[in-house]
Amino acid sequence: MSNKILFVDDDSNILDAYKRQLKRQFQVDTAQGGEEGLDAIKNNGPYAVIVSDLRMPGMDGNQFLARVKEIAPESVRMMLTGFADLKTAMDAINRGNIFRLLTKPCAREVLTEALLDGIEQYKKNSVAADGSCAETEVRPRKKVLIVDDDKVIIRIITNALKEHPELDVMTALDGKQAIDLLNSEEIDMVVTDLYMPIVNGLQLLSYMSKNHPGVPAMVLTGHGSKDLEARIKALGDFQYYEKPMDVNVLSELILKALYSVPAGQIHGISTASFLQLIDIEGRVCTLKIRSGKRFGRLYFDKGELIAAETGQLRGEQAAFDIISWDNSVIEIENVCKKNKREINKSLMHILMEGARIKDEIGSGAVN
């Protein structure tokens, strides 16, 4: 399986620098411009990772990576761009043309980590394309929690998921048992019914939204309605399906939710800098931000930060905390999933106060 990297840029000096910096860790090829890059893929591929500059004469990075997506879909595509070009680069994210967006200048360690992640993703892409049963050896193990008061339903779903050995299946007969498991186990996904004794599904989702916001949930109910769906969506980023549902379809939905890579990931730029871009552009969006095991959301309406959440924190305090995180990964959804303002201070105030708190913590001034 190929672990080769292709860098595409119109500046030969930059290409030579990539080769010098990375030659000890990776097999690096270079191409000067999009047309030469397409020739390299045709004649010297396959490449595990293809990294393109955005601004190039003739065929720019967006156009080049769109072509790459067609002719070499398994190759992992990344883009390097200057901060001023982020708005244009977002087009590539929204069209699913890139795996990572890295900003110039990009530190060697950040680029190296991105390339290693890209190679791992390429292996997964290749296994999936081959239809090989070895896919389960590549995928990390995940814990799925099934919550339903109907033992027959639990048994049917559990038996279907056991066909996928990469999944560890846990069960709970009501929301109370589910909450206990969420607090004691590293659960990766919850599949829940709504109508259950003690603690029902809506109460469980509300608890998850406040205490485990990074855990995705899938809701199954036999009594669906538009009003109910709206109530579920108001609690968080949860999927909603009506019973009865084919268990094979359900299994595929669970696997897709657990193992698919979000298209709109941004690395290599500070959270504070990216938030300023959102403000300038007047974007309406929700940002999912991860740093290690930490997870948070920032909600923007026409460029204004209106809400934030992470763990038990909400509003300004959550925003201060998220902004202080290092090595964050940002995912973008082009919809604001909050309609109630929880933050009344300007974004600049939040950024300045967050920076002050971070500096005080770093200097030991805050107990």
N, C-alpha and C positions, 0 to 999 in steps of 0.2 A: 504494500500500500504506500502511495506516495506521501512524503512529508515535505515536499518542495514548496518554497515560498516564491511568489512572483510579485515584485514591486514595479509599479507603473508610474512614471513621472516624466514631465518634459524637461527636467533639469538633470543633466548627466552627473553633476557634482553631488546632488542629493542621492542619486542612485548609487554612486560609488561609496558614499558614506554609509548607506544601509549595508552594503556588502562587507565593508570593513568592520562595522560594529557587530554584525550578526553571524559572520562566517563560522565562528567556533561552535555555534549552537544549531544553525540551520543551513540547509542547502538553498542558497538564494540565487534566483535569476532576476534580471532586470529588463525592462523594456522602456524605451523612450517614446511615450505617447500611446494613445489608445489603439491605433492600427497595429503598431508593433507588438502591443500586448496581446491582441487577438491572434496574431501570427504565432507568438510564443506559445499560447495555449494550444493552438492547432498542431504545432510541430514538436513541442517539447513537453506538453502536459502529460498526464493530469497534474494539477497543482492542488495541494491541500488548502492553501490560503492565498488569496490574491488581494494585494493592498494597492489602492489607487489614490493618487492625488485628485483633488476636485477640479482645480483650475488648470486646464490644459488646452492648447489651441486645437482647433478642429473638433475632435471628439472629446468632450469634457468627461469628468469622472462619473457623473450620473449616467450619461449615455453609454460609457464603456461598461460599467458594472451591470447595466440593464442587459447589454449584449451577453456579458459573461453568464448572467443568470439563465439565459436561453441556451447557450452552447455548452456550458459546464455547470449544471445546476448543483452538483455535489460539492463543488469548490466553495469554500467559505470566503465571503466577500467583505472587505473592510475598506474604510475611506479615511484618509488623512486630510484635514482641512484647517485653515486658519479660522480664528474666532469670527472674523467679519463675514465668513462664508457660511455660517451655521444655518442661516435661514434657507439657503439653497440646498445645503446638505440634508435638511429635514425632508426634502422631497424624496430622496433616496430611502430614508427610513420609512416614510409612509407607504412607499411602494414595495417595501420588503426587499429592496435590492442589497441591503447590507446587514451584516451580523454585528459589527461594531463601528462606531464613529469615534475617531481619535483626533484630538486637536494638536496643531503645531504650536510651539515646538513640543514634541512628544518625548518624554524621558525614556531612556533605553529600557529601564526595568518595566515601565508601563507597556511599551511596545512588545517586549519579550513575553510578558504575561498574556497579553492579548493574542499573540501568535500561538502560544502553547494551548490556550483555550480554543483557538480556531482549529488547530490540528485535532484536538479531541472531538470537536464538533464534526469535523470532516470524516473522522472514523465512524461516527454515528450515522452520518448521512450516507456513507458508502455501504454500511451494513444494511441500512433500511432499504437502499436501492437494490441490493442483492436479494432482498427477501430472505435473508439467512436467519436461521434460528439462533445463531450466535449473538443476535441483537441483545438478548437478555444478559449476556456476559459483559456487554459494554455499559448497559444502563445501571446506574446506582440503585440500590434498594430503596423503596419508598413504602411508608406506612399509610394505609387507607383505613379510615374509620367509617363503618356502616352503622347508621343510627335509625332504628325502626322498632316499633313495638310489636310488629308482626314477625314471628320467628320464621315463618315460611318464606317471607320476602328476604329476610336476612340470609337464610340458607341458600336461596336461589342465587342471590348476588354474590355471596361468598364463594360458592362453587364455580361460578363463571370467572371470578377474578383469580382463583387458584390455578387457572390455565396459564397465568402469567407469573412465573416463579420470582420475578423481580419485585413483586408486590407482597408485602406483609399485611394481611387483612385482620383488623380488629373490629369488634362489634359492641354495640350498646343498645339497650332496650328503651332508653328514654334520654332526654337531654341532660339530666343530672349525671347519669353514668358517663355520658359523652364528655361533659365538663371535667369530671374527675380524670378521665383518660387524657384529655388535652393538657391538663396540668401536670401529669406524671410521665407522659410519653412525648416523643418528638413526632407528632402526627404531621403528615405531609398533605393530606386531603381528607375532607369530610363529605360523606354522602348521607343526607338526612331526609327523613319524612318530616311532615309538619305537625300532624295531629297525633300527639303522644301524651301519656300521663306524666305527672310530676313537673317536668320542664318540657314544654313543647318546642317544636322546631324553630318558630320565630324567636322565642326566648333564647334558644341556643345560638342562633345567628347573631342576635344582639350581643350576647356575651362574647362571641368570637370576634365581632367587629371591634369591641373595646379592649379585649385582652389578648387576642391572637390574630391581629389584622393581617399577618402575612400568610395565613393558612387559607387556601381556597376551599370553597364549599359548593356542592352541587345539591340542589333541592329537588326531591321527587314527591309529587303529591297527586292524589286521585281526585282532588276537589279544587282544581285550579280556576282562576278568574283573573281578569285584567287588574282588578283592585288588589288581589293578593300578590300578583307579580310585581306591582308597583311598590307594595310594602316590603317585599323581599329586596328589591333593587335599592330602596331607600336605606336599608341596613348595611349595604356594602356591595362589593364586586362579586356577587354570587350568581351562579348559573341556575336556571329554573327549567324543569321539564315536568311534563304531566305523565302519570301512570295511565294505562300499562305501557311499559317500555321494553323493547327487546334487550335482553341482557348483553348480547354481543355488541349492540350499538352502544350501550352504556359502558361496557368495558373499553371500547375504542375511545369514547369521549374522556374517560378517566385517564387513559394512557396519554392521549393528546395533551390534556391539561397538565399532566405531571412532567412530561418529557419534551414538549415542544419548546423551542427557544423563541422568546419574544423578538419581534422584528425591530422594534424601536429602542434598542439599547444604546446608551451613550456612555463612553468611558473617556478618561483622560482630560476632563474639564472639571473644575471645581463646581460644586453645587451652587455656590453664591454667584459665580459668573454666569451659569446657565439661567438662573432665575432672573438675572438682569435682562437677558435676551428675551425671555418670556414677557417681561414687563414692557420692554421696548416695542415688541411686536403686537402687544395687546392680545395675546393668545387666550383661547378658552381651552383648558386642558386639565387633566389630572396627571400628576407625576408620581410614579411609584419609585421609591428610592431605597436601595439596599446597601448596607455596608457590613460585611461579615454576616452575623446572625441578626443584625438590626434591620428593621423594616419600617417604613413610614410612608405617608401620602401627603402631598401638597396639592391644594385645589386652587385653580386660577380661573377667574371670570373676567374676560377682557383685559388681561394683563395684571389684574389685581389679585393678590394672595388673600383669599377669603376664609380659608380653613386649613388646618393641618392636624395630623394625628400620628402618634407612634406609641405603642405600648399603652400605658395608662395616661399619657399626656395628650392634651388637646389644645387647640388654639395657639396662642403666641408661644407658650412654653414648648409645645411640640415642634414648632417651627425653629425656635432657637436650638433645640437639641439636634434636629435633622441637619441644619446648616453646619453644625460643628463636626459632622462626621467626615472622616478621611476615606479616600479610595472608594467613593460611592459609585454605584451603577444606577443610572437613571433610565426608567422606562416611561414612555409617553403615550397617553391615551387622549385623543382629540375630542374629549368631552369633559365637562366639569360635573363631577358626580355629587356635588353639594349645591343646594339652592338656598342655604341659610348662611349668612355671614357670621363667622366666629372670630375673625381678626379684623380690628378696626384701625390698626396702625399701618402706615405705608410700608411697602416692601423695603425701601431704603432704611427705614428705622429698624425693621426686623433684622436686616443684614448687618447693620452697624452694631446693634445690641448683641446679636448672636456672636459677632467677631469679638466684642469686648468680653463676653462671658467665656468664650473659648480661650482667650488670652489669659484671663484670670485663673481659669482652671489649670492651664499649662504652667503658670508661674506659681501655683499653689496658694493663690490669694483667696480662693473660695474653699470653705471647709466642706 
